[in-house]
Amino acid sequence: MITTRLQPFHTFTIMFVFLLGTSLIFGTPRLVEDTWLVDLISLVPSCALLMFYTYLIVAGKSTDLYSLLYETWGRFLGRLLILGYTVYFLYIASRNIRDMIELIKTTLLANTPEELLILLFSFLIAYASSGGLPTIGRIAIPISSMVILFFVILAVLLGVSGSVDTERLLPLLSKGISPVLNATWNSTIWFPYGEIVVFLVFLNGLGEPRQFRKLGLASMICSCIVLTFSSLLQICTLGKENMRFSVFALLDAARQINIADFITRMDALVAFIIFFSVLLKCSIFLYAGTKGAAYVFKKSYTKFSLPCAILIGGYSILVTDNYAEHVEEGLKYVIFWLHIPMQLAIPVATLLLVWIRNLKGEEL
C-alpha cells in the first residue's frame, strides 16, 4: 500500500496530463461538426461522474478501489472484479501505445520497425511505473508545462501565418443539438474523462477524498479548456470538412504554419508533446494494473512492472489488424463493452450493495 502522499500540485498535474494524453489525438468524434461544443457539454456529466466516484469511496469506507471491491463483493467475486479491472487498465494502455506508435511512425520515424519502438517504449513505462506515484508526479510537471507552452506557441504561429479563419466555425449546430448530445454520451464522457476511475486505485496516495475531488474537478476544467481550444484551433485552421477526413487533425493544423518559408514543419513538435503525454498516461495505467495483480497474487507490484509492460507492448501490435480498424474499435466497441461497464455499471452496482449492507447494519 502507498504511504507517502503526493503534494496537491503533483496530483493536479498528473490528472491534467492524464486527461489530455491521447485525447489530443482522438479527443472528440470527428463525425460531429461542432466538436468544440461536445468538449464543453461533456464537462458537466464528467464532473458529476468524478463526484460519484469520490462518494463511492467514502460510502464504502475504503481507501482505494481494490480494497472497496474486495470488502464489498467478498473474497471470490472481489478478486475476480479486481482482476477484471487489472486486465481493463492494461488493455487500455496497449491501445494508447498503438495510438502513439502510429503517430510517431507517421511524423518522425516512418522507416523504424514498430517492434523496436514498442520495445523501447515498454521499457520506459516499466521504469516510470516501477517508481510509483513520486516518479510519475515528477515527470508530470514538465510535461504539463510543455503542453501549455506548445498550445500558446501553436496558436501564435498559426495566427501570424494567416492560417486561422474564425468563419470556419459557422454554421453552428447546422444539424441540430442531437448529434452533439449523442457524441457526448457515446464517447467523450467515457474517453477521456471516465478513465479517471484509474486514480481510485491509488487514491490513498493522492490525498483525502474531498481534496481529490477538488483537484480532480480542477484538472477536468483545465483539460476541458485545452481540448476545447484544440478543437477550435483545428476547425479554424482546417475547416469542418477537412477535420472529418483527417487522421491526426492537430498535426495537420500544425503543418499549416509557414512564416516566410522559414518556420515550418511544426508537426514534429506536436508529436513530441503527445509522446510524453501518452508516456505518462500509459505509466499510470500500467501502475494501476500491476497494483491489481499484486493485490490478487499477494506479491510486490514491482515484480509485475516489466512483464506487464512487455505484455501490453506486444498486444498493442495484435489488438487490431490495421489502424482504421483500431480507431473504429476504440470509438464503438470499447466504449460500450468496456468503458461503460467498468466506469459506470460496476461502480453503481458496488454502491447499491454498500447501501444494502449499511441498511442491514453490516459492517463493511
Summary of the structure (lengths in Angstrom):
residues: 364
radius of gyration: 20.4
end to end distance: 19.2
largest distance: 74.0
contacts: 1241
relative contact order: 0.21
helix: 78%
strand: 1%
